[in-house]
Structures are given as C-alpha cells and as structure tokens.
Amino acid sequence: MDTAAQYVVQARGIRKAFGHVEALRGVDFEAKAGEVTALIGDNGAGKSSLVKVLSGVYVPDEGELRIDGKPVRLSSPADLREHGIETVYQDLALATDLTPYENVFMGREIFRGGPLAPLRLVDRRTMRARAEETFRGLDVRIKDQGAPVAALSGGQQQSVAIARAAMWARHLVMMDEPTAALGVAQTRSVLELIRRVADQGIAVILISHNMPDVLSVADSIQVLRLGQRVASFARGEAEVPDLVQAMTSGTPAEAKAS
C-alpha cells in the first residue's frame, strides 16, 4: 500500500514567514486515521503557526496540504467543516449558559419540518437524543443533561467539547492543550476519552506541553524546533528525556516512526 494513502492529513514543505521571521521552515507533518499524533515543541518552535496553517487561519507561503491524499487549500477556519475537521480550542468555545446537547448542536441546530418549514422551531428532543447517543458511545457521563455547562466540572466541560468535535468530525480532530488546568483524575478521564475518539477511526492531533500525558496516549510524537520538524517517535520509542533533548537540541532528521 502507498504509505501516503494511509495519512488523513499531510503537510509537506510548509513555510510561513512574518516579515523577516521564519516561523515555519519547510515543515513536514502527517496524521493517520485512528491514531493520536502529538505535536510538541518549546515556545517559539512553530507549533502554533503550524496548527493555524492546518486550521486555515494562516495560508502558507510555500508547501502543500493534503486531506485523504488530495491537495487542499484552506483559506479560513470555516473550510475545516467542509473537510470534516474539528478543533477543540484551549478555551473550549462552549456557551456556558447552554446545556451540553445545545452546545453540541450550536450553529448546527435541527429544526422541525426541515429548513424550509414556515416556523423554524428547534427540535430539542432530536438534538438531545443524538447528543446523548454520542456521549454514550464515547462513555462521557453527565448526570444532568438539562443543566447548563457552567454547572459542570472542568473535566466534564472538556469532555463535552471533545464529544462535540468527535460527533461532527469525519477525518480529524485537533486538540489544543486539552488537559491544561485539570486535576489528576480529570486529566486521566480526558486522556481516556481522547483514546476512545481515535479508536472510532478519527485522526487526532494533540498539542500539549505535558510530556507524561503525551507519552501515555500518543501513537506517534512529532517534535518541532525553530520552525522545523527535528524528530518523530513511534509509541514506545521515547521517554521524557528523549523528548526534552529533541525539543532543546534536536537537528532536522528523517522521521523514525513508520
């Protein structure tokens, strides 16, 4: 099988400069369906710039993006939905006064009688049933589905945001620091949820500074330094010191992960 055909998302030779500052210098990156791919690097390594290229916020100066093997050009974050890509932002982008199921369908509401019905009444029963089905499939346990998101714990709010992304994603979910500011038990729960999302056949890109979290859940780890990918590790190939060394003193090299 063509190795390239296995990848849901590929970036090749991505360059992005801001004036005289080269944020990305020919970066390669890829993520496979059903796997968690971690993207790590120290501050200024280019992680944020690469994620913004992948999410359509930035248009690269050079390079190519492919989704399911086909070249694409993302010109705005709105393009992501058309390609079946969802993002879980660090601030979660939840409406805390709405319920979990209302957040899942926010901007994608279902109306009774369809979009051309004379009265556009929201079909809350159908929305709630579909959201609860997604929650059950991912083993997301929320005691009161009718309570506003503001009443949920930080871990449960993160779970709602991840479940929303998983429900709508066809190809890829990108997660930006999903365990930041969570306690030990909540972090473990969220990491287990990330694994379950990947087990549904969705590619997951995990951006995190927490090396133990990365090692516990990632199938592959790609390291950026000074705007270049300097190392790739498959599960079991690296420990925390290896990752730290790659982030701080790595040199550009071919990926070791197959």
Backbone as CSV, one residue per row, in Angstrom:
resi,resn,N_x,N_y,N_z,CA_x,CA_y,CA_z,C_x,C_y,C_z
1,MET,0.842,-1.207,0.000,0.000,0.000,0.000,0.873,1.252,0.000
2,ASP,0.451,2.241,-0.728,1.146,3.522,-0.732,1.081,4.121,0.663
3,THR,2.258,4.382,1.253,2.292,4.927,2.608,1.515,6.227,2.704
4,ALA,1.623,7.079,1.688,0.942,8.370,1.721,-0.562,8.202,1.813
5,ALA,-1.089,7.097,1.246,-2.533,6.901,1.248,-3.067,6.601,2.640
6,GLN,-2.173,6.218,3.575,-2.608,5.920,4.931,-2.892,7.178,5.737
7,TYR,-2.385,8.305,5.293,-2.484,9.525,6.072,-3.780,10.273,5.773
8,VAL,-4.452,10.695,6.843,-5.634,11.532,6.692,-5.214,12.952,6.330
9,VAL,-4.187,13.438,7.015,-3.686,14.793,6.790,-2.179,14.733,6.574
10,GLN,-1.718,15.437,5.561,-0.292,15.562,5.298,0.045,17.023,5.030
11,ALA,1.145,17.466,5.589,1.704,18.769,5.266,3.122,18.532,4.760
12,ARG,3.472,19.143,3.648,4.786,18.941,3.058,5.424,20.276,2.716
13,GLY,6.623,20.487,3.257,7.408,21.672,2.931,6.730,22.981,3.282
14,ILE,6.036,23.019,4.441,5.288,24.223,4.807,6.228,25.320,5.288
15,ARG,6.105,26.453,4.636,6.871,27.635,5.037,5.915,28.786,5.335
16,LYS,6.221,29.511,6.400,5.427,30.684,6.753,6.337,31.688,7.440
17,ALA,6.371,32.897,6.878,7.206,33.962,7.428,6.346,35.159,7.785
18,PHE,6.772,35.865,8.811,6.135,37.113,9.220,7.220,38.179,9.180
19,GLY,7.249,38.904,8.063,8.362,39.828,7.869,9.648,39.046,7.686
20,HIS,10.642,39.359,8.511,11.933,38.672,8.421,11.989,37.429,9.305
21,VAL,10.914,37.144,10.022,10.906,35.995,10.935,10.275,34.790,10.248
22,GLU,11.048,33.721,10.126,10.541,32.486,9.540,9.970,31.605,10.658
23,ALA,8.651,31.562,10.748,8.021,30.746,11.793,8.070,29.273,11.440
24,LEU,7.900,28.957,10.150,7.938,27.577,9.683,8.907,27.507,8.513
25,ARG,9.831,26.557,8.568,10.889,26.477,7.563,10.893,25.107,6.893
26,GLY,9.892,24.871,6.067,9.826,23.610,5.345,9.367,22.444,6.192
27,VAL,8.327,22.663,6.992,7.859,21.630,7.920,7.078,20.543,7.193
28,ASP,7.359,19.291,7.557,6.558,18.141,7.159,5.784,17.652,8.377
29,PHE,4.576,17.173,8.136,3.741,16.672,9.238,2.684,15.757,8.656
30,GLU,2.306,14.724,9.417,1.248,13.844,8.963,0.541,13.206,10.145
31,ALA,-0.714,12.811,9.909,-1.510,12.143,10.941,-2.344,11.057,10.288
32,LYS,-2.411,9.899,10.957,-3.135,8.748,10.437,-4.493,8.594,11.110
33,ALA,-5.448,8.039,10.372,-6.761,7.735,10.921,-6.619,6.728,12.050
34,GLY,-7.385,6.935,13.121,-7.381,6.003,14.233,-6.181,6.111,15.141
35,GLU,-5.375,7.161,14.964,-4.194,7.338,15.802,-4.182,8.723,16.428
36,VAL,-3.526,8.814,17.592,-3.275,10.097,18.244,-1.857,10.520,17.891
37,THR,-1.727,11.640,17.204,-0.421,12.178,16.831,-0.164,13.421,17.671
38,ALA,0.860,13.364,18.502,1.188,14.501,19.356,2.153,15.433,18.636
39,LEU,1.911,16.716,18.788,2.779,17.758,18.232,3.350,18.535,19.406
40,ILE,4.674,18.446,19.585,5.296,19.096,20.737,6.452,19.971,20.281
41,GLY,6.844,20.860,21.173,7.954,21.759,20.896,7.975,22.856,21.931
42,ASP,9.133,23.435,22.136,9.272,24.523,23.101,8.593,25.774,22.559
43,ASN,8.463,26.799,23.392,7.903,28.064,22.931,8.736,28.610,21.767
44,GLY,8.061,29.027,20.701,8.749,29.542,19.529,9.164,28.477,18.538
45,ALA,8.781,27.220,18.802,9.174,26.126,17.901,8.399,26.139,16.597
46,GLY,7.211,26.765,16.603,6.393,26.803,15.398,5.096,26.019,15.510
47,LYS,4.810,25.479,16.698,3.593,24.683,16.874,2.339,25.480,16.541
48,SER,2.235,26.652,17.135,1.031,27.460,16.927,0.875,27.850,15.462
49,SER,1.970,28.184,14.818,1.905,28.564,13.399,1.472,27.383,12.544
50,LEU,2.010,26.196,12.832,1.629,25.020,12.055,0.161,24.681,12.266
51,VAL,-0.299,24.737,13.507,-1.708,24.450,13.789,-2.603,25.447,13.073
52,LYS,-2.195,26.708,13.017,-3.010,27.716,12.341,-3.008,27.508,10.826
53,VAL,-1.928,26.958,10.291,-1.935,26.572,8.874,-2.898,25.409,8.671
54,LEU,-2.816,24.411,9.549,-3.690,23.246,9.428,-5.155,23.599,9.629
55,SER,-5.426,24.662,10.372,-6.812,25.038,10.653,-7.319,26.159,9.752
56,GLY,-6.496,26.592,8.795,-6.961,27.587,7.838,-6.835,29.030,8.283
57,VAL,-6.293,29.253,9.479,-6.107,30.627,9.948,-4.998,31.313,9.154
58,TYR,-3.911,30.576,8.891,-2.812,31.088,8.081,-2.769,30.335,6.745
59,VAL,-2.502,31.055,5.679,-2.220,30.438,4.384,-0.705,30.355,4.250
60,PRO,-0.144,29.167,4.021,1.317,29.047,3.967,1.900,29.779,2.765
61,ASP,3.124,30.254,2.923,3.826,30.903,1.816,4.259,29.870,0.779
62,GLU,4.633,28.698,1.248,5.019,27.599,0.371,4.555,26.293,1.000
63,GLY,4.511,25.248,0.186,4.180,23.935,0.704,2.802,23.473,0.288
64,GLU,2.471,22.262,0.695,1.225,21.638,0.263,0.541,20.945,1.433
65,LEU,-0.781,21.075,1.474,-1.609,20.342,2.422,-2.438,19.326,1.655
66,ARG,-2.533,18.114,2.203,-3.373,17.080,1.601,-4.301,16.498,2.660
67,ILE,-5.543,16.271,2.276,-6.517,15.586,3.116,-7.012,14.389,2.331
68,ASP,-6.867,13.208,2.938,-7.195,11.959,2.246,-6.457,11.853,0.907
69,GLY,-5.239,12.350,0.880,-4.409,12.245,-0.307,-4.658,13.286,-1.370
70,LYS,-5.635,14.174,-1.158,-5.973,15.173,-2.161,-5.494,16.549,-1.728
71,PRO,-4.823,17.285,-2.616,-4.367,18.634,-2.256,-5.539,19.547,-1.932
72,VAL,-5.401,20.333,-0.859,-6.444,21.284,-0.468,-5.786,22.618,-0.157
73,ARG,-6.601,23.635,-0.207,-6.143,24.972,0.195,-7.171,25.527,1.173
74,LEU,-6.790,25.611,2.429,-7.680,26.128,3.464,-7.462,27.632,3.569
75,SER,-8.505,28.384,3.302,-8.376,29.845,3.325,-9.045,30.468,4.544
76,SER,-9.764,29.649,5.320,-10.408,30.148,6.532,-10.775,28.971,7.416
77,PRO,-10.970,29.204,8.717,-11.389,28.113,9.600,-12.698,27.470,9.170
78,ALA,-13.554,28.220,8.478,-14.826,27.658,8.021,-14.622,26.521,7.029
79,ASP,-13.482,26.528,6.331,-13.196,25.447,5.376,-13.023,24.096,6.071
80,LEU,-12.680,24.133,7.367,-12.430,22.882,8.078,-13.656,21.988,8.092
81,ARG,-14.815,22.575,8.329,-16.029,21.762,8.420,-16.286,21.029,7.119
82,GLU,-16.042,21.689,6.008,-16.281,21.056,4.711,-15.388,19.836,4.523
83,HIS,-14.232,19.835,5.167,-13.293,18.720,5.039,-13.389,17.760,6.222
84,GLY,-14.393,17.927,7.079,-14.577,17.004,8.189,-13.541,17.122,9.274
85,ILE,-13.056,18.347,9.513,-12.052,18.600,10.541,-12.653,19.486,11.620
86,GLU,-12.461,19.100,12.868,-12.959,19.865,14.006,-11.801,20.187,14.940
87,THR,-11.930,21.297,15.660,-10.897,21.730,16.591,-11.482,21.920,17.983
88,VAL,-10.768,21.413,18.989,-11.117,21.672,20.385,-10.110,22.690,20.900
89,TYR,-10.566,23.932,21.051,-9.678,25.011,21.458,-9.410,24.956,22.953
90,GLN,-8.320,25.600,23.357,-7.951,25.576,24.770,-9.028,26.226,25.628
91,ASP,-9.720,27.241,25.089,-10.792,27.881,25.863,-12.128,27.170,25.687
92,LEU,-12.134,26.053,24.933,-13.268,25.153,24.710,-14.358,25.719,23.802
93,ALA,-14.533,27.044,23.750,-15.552,27.677,22.900,-16.942,27.122,23.192
94,LEU,-17.249,26.928,24.474,-18.575,26.490,24.889,-19.399,27.682,25.356
95,ALA,-20.701,27.608,25.131,-21.638,28.601,25.675,-22.080,28.079,27.036
96,THR,-21.557,28.662,28.090,-21.735,28.075,29.416,-23.165,28.180,29.935
97,ASP,-23.984,29.034,29.319,-25.380,29.143,29.759,-26.282,28.132,29.050
98,LEU,-25.732,27.390,28.079,-26.496,26.379,27.362,-26.182,24.990,27.921
99,THR,-27.058,24.033,27.641,-26.879,22.657,28.090,-25.826,21.952,27.239
100,PRO,-25.362,20.776,27.676,-24.403,20.038,26.863,-24.904,19.749,25.453
101,TYR,-26.144,19.287,25.314,-26.624,18.943,23.966,-26.802,20.187,23.106
102,GLU,-27.168,21.313,23.721,-27.285,22.551,22.942,-25.916,23.003,22.453
103,ASN,-24.882,22.776,23.244,-23.526,23.111,22.811,-23.075,22.208,21.670
104,VAL,-23.433,20.926,21.726,-23.065,20.005,20.657,-23.635,20.470,19.324
105,PHE,-24.862,21.008,19.342,-25.533,21.414,18.107,-25.472,22.926,17.866
106,MET,-24.653,23.643,18.630,-24.575,25.087,18.464,-24.091,25.437,17.053
107,GLY,-24.903,26.171,16.313,-24.596,26.509,14.934,-24.985,25.440,13.947
108,ARG,-25.499,24.309,14.452,-25.923,23.196,13.595,-27.295,22.686,14.055
109,GLU,-28.106,23.575,14.538,-29.388,23.205,15.120,-30.282,22.453,14.131
110,ILE,-31.066,21.537,14.660,-32.049,20.798,13.868,-33.409,21.461,14.071
111,PHE,-34.123,21.692,12.962,-35.423,22.345,13.040,-36.525,21.374,12.635
112,ARG,-37.640,21.507,13.290,-38.784,20.664,12.967,-39.284,20.975,11.562
113,GLY,-39.513,19.932,10.800,-40.037,20.122,9.452,-38.982,20.520,8.443
114,GLY,-37.726,20.603,8.876,-36.664,20.946,7.938,-36.441,22.435,7.814
115,PRO,-35.418,22.835,7.068,-35.041,24.254,6.971,-36.068,25.130,6.271
116,LEU,-37.000,24.531,5.486,-37.979,25.335,4.747,-39.337,25.390,5.448
117,ALA,-39.421,24.858,6.664,-40.685,24.894,7.397,-41.090,26.341,7.679
118,PRO,-42.422,26.641,7.681,-42.886,28.021,7.924,-42.392,28.574,9.256
119,LEU,-42.450,27.745,10.296,-41.958,28.164,11.605,-40.702,27.365,11.931
120,ARG,-39.599,28.058,12.081,-38.333,27.375,12.347,-38.213,27.110,13.848
121,LEU,-38.835,26.019,14.295,-38.794,25.633,15.699,-37.682,24.605,15.908
122,VAL,-36.864,24.848,16.878,-35.747,23.953,17.158,-36.275,22.621,17.681
123,ASP,-35.784,21.536,17.111,-36.187,20.198,17.531,-35.258,19.737,18.658
124,ARG,-35.554,20.182,19.864,-34.684,19.907,21.005,-34.657,18.419,21.355
125,ARG,-35.777,17.738,21.193,-35.823,16.321,21.541,-34.849,15.518,20.673
126,THR,-34.864,15.770,19.370,-33.962,15.044,18.476,-32.511,15.413,18.759
127,MET,-32.246,16.690,18.971,-30.881,17.127,19.260,-30.357,16.467,20.530
128,ARG,-31.195,16.453,21.567,-30.758,15.857,22.838,-30.508,14.359,22.666
129,ALA,-31.397,13.676,21.949,-31.241,12.228,21.759,-29.946,11.912,21.010
130,ARG,-29.649,12.680,19.969,-28.434,12.414,19.186,-27.177,12.737,19.993
131,ALA,-27.229,13.823,20.762,-26.074,14.171,21.585,-25.838,13.114,22.652
132,GLU,-26.901,12.644,23.284,-26.754,11.627,24.319,-26.227,10.320,23.730
133,GLU,-26.608,10.004,22.501,-26.078,8.820,21.831,-24.567,8.936,21.642
134,THR,-24.128,10.138,21.239,-22.689,10.381,21.095,-21.982,10.263,22.432
135,PHE,-22.562,10.858,23.478,-21.962,10.770,24.808,-21.826,9.311,25.251
136,ARG,-22.867,8.521,25.034,-22.813,7.107,25.430,-21.737,6.361,24.643
137,GLY,-21.645,6.641,23.345,-20.657,5.963,22.512,-19.228,6.244,22.944
138,LEU,-19.012,7.422,23.523,-17.676,7.809,23.989,-17.518,7.625,25.499
139,ASP,-18.564,7.089,26.131,-18.567,6.879,27.584,-18.364,8.187,28.337
140,VAL,-18.994,9.250,27.832,-18.996,10.543,28.528,-20.217,10.560,29.440
141,ARG,-19.977,10.641,30.727,-21.057,10.538,31.708,-21.364,11.904,32.314
142,ILE,-22.553,12.408,32.003,-23.016,13.684,32.537,-24.348,13.421,33.220
143,LYS,-24.405,13.653,34.516,-25.590,13.290,35.290,-26.832,14.064,34.858
144,ASP,-26.700,15.358,34.692,-27.867,16.191,34.373,-27.681,16.844,33.011
145,GLN,-28.281,16.228,31.978,-28.159,16.761,30.624,-28.898,18.082,30.458
146,GLY,-29.778,18.388,31.394,-30.533,19.634,31.276,-29.909,20.812,31.984
147,ALA,-28.781,20.574,32.673,-28.103,21.650,33.394,-27.203,22.440,32.457
148,PRO,-26.993,23.713,32.729,-26.075,24.485,31.878,-24.647,23.998,32.047
149,VAL,-23.856,24.185,31.018,-22.460,23.742,31.041,-21.694,24.385,32.201
150,ALA,-22.098,25.594,32.587,-21.423,26.278,33.697,-21.469,25.470,34.981
151,ALA,-22.468,24.586,35.132,-22.610,23.789,36.354,-21.729,22.545,36.340
152,LEU,-21.060,22.252,35.219,-20.236,21.054,35.106,-18.814,21.322,35.583
153,SER,-18.120,20.261,35.943,-16.712,20.379,36.314,-15.875,20.702,35.080
154,GLY,-14.632,21.091,35.329,-13.753,21.399,34.203,-13.542,20.204,33.299
155,GLY,-13.401,19.016,33.901,-13.214,17.817,33.104,-14.430,17.478,32.270
156,GLN,-15.627,17.667,32.837,-16.842,17.393,32.085,-17.033,18.400,30.958
157,GLN,-16.689,19.656,31.199,-16.769,20.657,30.132,-15.831,20.287,28.991
158,GLN,-14.620,19.846,29.329,-13.678,19.418,28.300,-14.249,18.225,27.536
159,SER,-14.903,17.311,28.249,-15.491,16.138,27.611,-16.604,16.526,26.646
160,VAL,-17.399,17.519,27.002,-18.456,17.999,26.108,-17.848,18.565,24.829
161,ALA,-16.787,19.356,24.975,-16.144,19.954,23.801,-15.539,18.874,22.900
162,ILE,-14.929,17.855,23.502,-14.329,16.778,22.706,-15.412,15.952,22.028
163,ALA,-16.493,15.635,22.759,-17.594,14.862,22.174,-18.235,15.621,21.016
164,ARG,-18.383,16.927,21.156,-18.926,17.739,20.062,-18.053,17.621,18.820
165,ALA,-16.746,17.733,19.003,-15.837,17.628,17.863,-15.916,16.247,17.231
166,ALA,-15.943,15.211,18.070,-15.978,13.837,17.547,-17.264,13.563,16.790
167,MET,-18.371,14.172,17.219,-19.650,13.930,16.561,-19.648,14.449,15.132
168,TRP,-18.983,15.567,14.901,-19.049,16.205,13.587,-17.844,15.918,12.704
169,ALA,-16.758,15.404,13.294,-15.544,15.173,12.503,-15.677,13.921,11.646
170,ARG,-15.271,14.006,10.396,-15.172,12.827,9.534,-13.728,12.351,9.434
171,HIS,-12.799,13.278,9.529,-11.399,12.934,9.311,-10.500,13.180,10.518
172,LEU,-10.639,14.347,11.136,-9.596,14.783,12.062,-10.180,15.670,13.162
173,VAL,-9.650,15.473,14.386,-9.919,16.379,15.499,-8.580,16.906,15.997
174,MET,-8.440,18.219,16.076,-7.250,18.842,16.646,-7.582,19.329,18.051
175,MET,-6.704,19.009,19.012,-6.940,19.365,20.408,-5.767,20.165,20.945
176,ASP,-6.057,21.356,21.421,-5.029,22.270,21.911,-5.017,22.251,23.437
177,GLU,-3.980,21.654,24.016,-3.791,21.583,25.466,-5.069,21.139,26.191
178,PRO,-5.609,19.972,25.860,-6.897,19.570,26.425,-6.884,19.256,27.913
179,THR,-5.707,19.038,28.506,-5.660,18.722,29.933,-5.140,19.884,30.773
180,ALA,-4.959,21.036,30.158,-4.452,22.194,30.904,-5.422,22.556,32.026
181,ALA,-4.877,22.803,33.212,-5.633,23.265,34.382,-6.588,22.222,34.947
182,LEU,-6.445,20.951,34.539,-7.288,19.897,35.091,-6.547,19.157,36.207
183,GLY,-7.320,18.600,37.148,-6.743,17.787,38.203,-6.332,16.419,37.680
184,VAL,-5.738,15.618,38.554,-5.207,14.316,38.150,-6.314,13.407,37.626
185,ALA,-7.411,13.281,38.371,-8.499,12.388,37.969,-9.160,12.875,36.686
186,GLN,-9.368,14.195,36.572,-9.993,14.760,35.370,-9.083,14.583,34.157
187,THR,-7.782,14.755,34.356,-6.826,14.564,33.265,-6.874,13.132,32.751
188,ARG,-6.875,12.178,33.664,-6.937,10.770,33.267,-8.208,10.484,32.468
189,SER,-9.331,11.047,32.908,-10.598,10.840,32.212,-10.563,11.419,30.805
190,VAL,-9.990,12.611,30.658,-9.920,13.252,29.350,-8.980,12.483,28.420
191,LEU,-7.857,12.009,28.930,-6.931,11.229,28.100,-7.584,9.933,27.621
192,GLU,-8.364,9.295,28.484,-9.083,8.086,28.074,-10.096,8.411,26.986
193,LEU,-10.732,9.578,27.094,-11.695,9.999,26.079,-10.998,10.255,24.743
194,ILE,-9.834,10.885,24.775,-9.066,11.122,23.545,-8.754,9.792,22.862
195,ARG,-8.382,8.790,23.659,-8.094,7.472,23.094,-9.337,6.865,22.446
196,ARG,-10.497,7.046,23.078,-11.731,6.481,22.529,-12.122,7.178,21.226
197,VAL,-11.858,8.472,21.116,-12.127,9.184,19.865,-11.287,8.586,18.737
198,ALA,-10.002,8.373,18.994,-9.131,7.777,17.971,-9.582,6.363,17.631
199,ASP,-10.047,5.630,18.623,-10.483,4.249,18.388,-11.711,4.176,17.479
200,GLN,-12.396,5.296,17.281,-13.517,5.347,16.345,-13.050,5.555,14.904
201,GLY,-11.735,5.600,14.705,-11.196,5.749,13.358,-10.883,7.172,12.956
202,ILE,-10.985,8.096,13.904,-10.704,9.508,13.634,-9.237,9.802,13.953
203,ALA,-8.582,10.572,13.111,-7.230,11.037,13.414,-7.312,12.141,14.464
204,VAL,-6.436,12.087,15.447,-6.400,13.103,16.496,-5.012,13.725,16.526
205,ILE,-4.962,15.053,16.476,-3.712,15.778,16.684,-3.781,16.400,18.069
206,LEU,-2.820,16.068,18.901,-2.774,16.539,20.281,-1.609,17.498,20.448
207,ILE,-1.903,18.745,20.815,-0.865,19.725,21.112,-0.793,19.859,22.625
208,SER,0.367,19.564,23.199,0.467,19.568,24.657,1.892,19.829,25.095
209,HIS,2.027,20.494,26.267,3.325,20.673,26.898,3.566,19.605,27.959
210,ASN,2.561,18.784,28.238,2.667,17.795,29.303,3.218,16.487,28.736
211,MET,4.505,16.245,28.952,5.164,15.099,28.344,4.594,13.755,28.834
212,PRO,4.330,13.572,30.130,3.721,12.306,30.560,2.373,12.048,29.898
213,ASP,1.557,13.093,29.741,0.273,12.938,29.056,0.491,12.484,27.618
214,VAL,1.436,13.122,26.954,1.731,12.779,25.556,2.159,11.318,25.445
215,LEU,3.065,10.905,26.300,3.574,9.533,26.232,2.490,8.506,26.557
216,SER,1.532,8.891,27.391,0.510,7.933,27.800,-0.536,7.680,26.730
217,VAL,-0.740,8.630,25.819,-1.864,8.495,24.891,-1.469,8.500,23.419
218,ALA,-0.292,9.028,23.083,0.052,9.228,21.666,0.572,7.951,21.010
219,ASP,0.153,7.739,19.758,0.697,6.670,18.929,1.980,7.109,18.256
220,SER,2.091,8.397,17.974,3.324,8.949,17.422,3.487,10.367,17.932
221,ILE,4.731,10.800,18.003,5.062,12.130,18.529,5.966,12.817,17.520
222,GLN,5.586,14.024,17.107,6.388,14.793,16.164,6.873,16.064,16.864
223,VAL,8.164,16.300,16.762,8.809,17.367,17.522,9.229,18.498,16.593
224,LEU,8.836,19.715,16.938,9.273,20.901,16.199,10.312,21.663,17.012
225,ARG,11.256,22.238,16.284,12.253,23.115,16.904,12.675,24.149,15.874
226,LEU,12.566,25.411,16.241,12.975,26.518,15.382,12.350,26.419,13.994
227,GLY,11.080,26.070,13.947,10.349,26.064,12.684,10.557,24.863,11.805
228,GLN,11.192,23.796,12.337,11.401,22.586,11.560,11.018,21.359,12.380
229,ARG,10.601,20.304,11.696,10.430,19.039,12.397,11.807,18.409,12.557
230,VAL,12.169,18.129,13.801,13.511,17.612,14.064,13.497,16.159,14.498
231,ALA,12.346,15.618,14.841,12.290,14.215,15.256,10.865,13.715,15.233
232,SER,10.713,12.422,15.017,9.433,11.742,15.163,9.671,10.440,15.902
233,PHE,8.766,10.109,16.804,8.881,8.888,17.589,7.573,8.115,17.516
234,ALA,7.668,6.810,17.366,6.507,5.943,17.491,6.323,5.601,18.968
235,ARG,5.133,5.057,19.303,4.864,4.676,20.690,5.962,3.717,21.184
236,GLY,6.482,4.022,22.365,7.494,3.167,22.978,8.913,3.490,22.591
237,GLU,9.103,4.404,21.648,10.471,4.721,21.198,11.148,5.785,22.055
238,ALA,10.372,6.517,22.849,10.953,7.653,23.572,10.411,7.729,24.990
239,GLU,11.212,8.354,25.846,10.795,8.714,27.191,10.955,10.222,27.332
240,VAL,10.560,10.746,28.475,10.582,12.205,28.654,11.946,12.805,28.328
241,PRO,13.076,12.259,28.793,14.377,12.875,28.447,14.628,12.931,26.939
242,ASP,14.168,11.919,26.205,14.353,11.929,24.751,13.582,13.079,24.116
243,LEU,12.362,13.291,24.596,11.543,14.375,24.049,12.158,15.735,24.376
244,VAL,12.608,15.883,25.605,13.214,17.154,26.011,14.465,17.434,25.201
245,GLN,15.287,16.410,24.996,16.509,16.598,24.209,16.182,17.003,22.780
246,ALA,15.171,16.363,22.186,14.794,16.700,20.813,14.281,18.132,20.727
247,MET,13.523,18.552,21.739,12.963,19.907,21.718,14.021,20.979,21.911
248,THR,15.060,20.660,22.669,16.041,21.685,23.022,17.307,21.668,22.176
249,SER,17.649,20.502,21.598,18.901,20.451,20.844,18.827,19.565,19.618
250,GLY,17.613,19.215,19.199,17.451,18.332,18.057,17.927,18.971,16.764
251,THR,18.243,18.121,15.814,18.612,18.597,14.489,17.679,17.958,13.473
252,PRO,17.391,18.617,12.344,16.469,18.042,11.368,16.882,16.639,10.962
253,ALA,15.919,15.728,10.985,16.200,14.336,10.641,14.962,13.688,10.090
254,GLU,15.148,12.589,9.397,14.002,11.838,8.885,13.234,11.262,10.050
255,ALA,11.896,11.186,9.893,11.066,10.612,10.940,11.411,9.152,11.140
256,LYS,11.465,8.718,12.405,11.749,7.327,12.707,10.473,6.497,12.709
257,ALA,9.320,7.181,12.949,8.072,6.428,13.010,7.690,5.947,11.621
258,SER,7.207,4.733,11.510,6.803,4.177,10.228,5.405,4.603,9.897
